[in-house]
């Protein structure tokens, strides 16, 4: 079942997160685990992030291809049934070379050129929020 929702925080980013006005700030979150997806939606929105969450990497790829400059960061699970996060990263990077890509996984993975950063699911939300902010703030 396709789960595609746009979820925005309360407006201004929390904690002094200062995004540039001329850059996309929306985060595309992809995870096939509905519980993890809802948890990420909730906590990242509370941190002030604007995001779209989908449970299918193919749907995520369609969103990026339909509007290549819409998203500032792709946050993707590494292991999903229809396509791996690494394969999704490669295809998204082809569609939008400037998007930041974070591989979010419960297991370790070797470095992949298309992935900017790896964040373990065991890391706290503050660490994930800092990683996302650093990618959104890059020139």
N, C-alpha and C positions, 0 to 999 in steps of 0.2 A: 504494500500500500504506500503510495506516494504521500509523504508528509512535507509540505512546503508552507512555511509560515514566515512572515516578516514580523520581527519583534523589536521594538525600540525601547530604550531606556527612558528615563524621565526628562530628557532634554539635554542639558549641559552635562558634559562628562564629569564624573565624580573624581575627587582626589586630584584636581588640577591637570587632568589629562588635556593637553593642548594640541588638538589636531589643526592642521592647516586647512583653511577654508576652500582652497582650490583643489584639494585632493579627495578622492573617494574615501569615505570613512566606514562604509558598510562592510561587515564581515560575513562571509558565506561559511556556515558551519555545516559539516557533513559527517553524520554518524548513523550507522544502521541500527544501533541500539536506542530504542525510543526513550528509555529512562535516562541515558547519558545525554541524549539530544535535549530533552526537556530541562535537565539539570543545567546544562551549559547555557541554554536560553535564559533561564531564570537568573543565574548568578552573573552572567556577562551583561545582561540588561541592567541589573542592579549596579554594576560597575560603570554604567553610562554608555555602553557600546550599542550601536545600531546593528542588527544582524538579521540575516535570513537563514533559516534552518531547514535542511532537507535530510531525509533518511536514505536517499538513493544517489549514488555518485553520478549516474547517468543524467538525472534531473539537474544536479548541480552543474554539470558540464553544459547542458542546454542553456541554463541561466547565464553562464559566463559567455557562451558563444552569442547569445541573443543581445547581450549588452556588455561588451568587453571592458568598458571603463567603469562599470557600476560598483565593483567591489575593490576594496583596498587590500583585503587579506582573505585567503582561503585557509580555514582551519579544518583539517580532515582527519578522520580516523584512518589508521593504516590498513586494517584488515576488515574488508567488507565482502559480502557474497558476490556481487555482480562485477566489482572492479576494485582493485587495491587502491589505497590512498596514494601510493607512489605512481601508479599508472594515471590516476586522476590528476596528480600534480603535473605530470608530463604534458597531458592534453590541455590542461588549463593554462600552463605556461606557454604553449603554442598559441592559444587563443588570446592571451593577455600577458605579454612578457614582463610587464611592470608590477603585476600583482605579487604581494607577499604570500608565501606559502609556509604553513606550519603543519607538520605531521604530528598528530596527537595520538599516542598509542600506549597500550599497557605493556608492550614488549619493546625491546631495543631493536634498532634497525641500522644497517650500514648507511653512511652518508649517500645522499642522492643529489646530483647537481641541481635538480629542479626545486628541491626543498630548501627553504631558507633556514628553518630552525626545526629541531625535534623537541617536543615537550612530552615527557612521560605523564600518563594519566595519574600517576601517584603524586605528582607535584601539586602544590596548593593552587587555588584559584588566583591568589595574588601574583604568583609567578607567571601564570598563564596571561593574566591581564597585563602585566609588565611587558611580556613578550609581544603581545598583540599591539600594545601602544608603541613599542619601539619600531615595529614594522610600519605602522600607520604614520609615524612621525618622520620616517626616513625621506630624504629628498628624492 
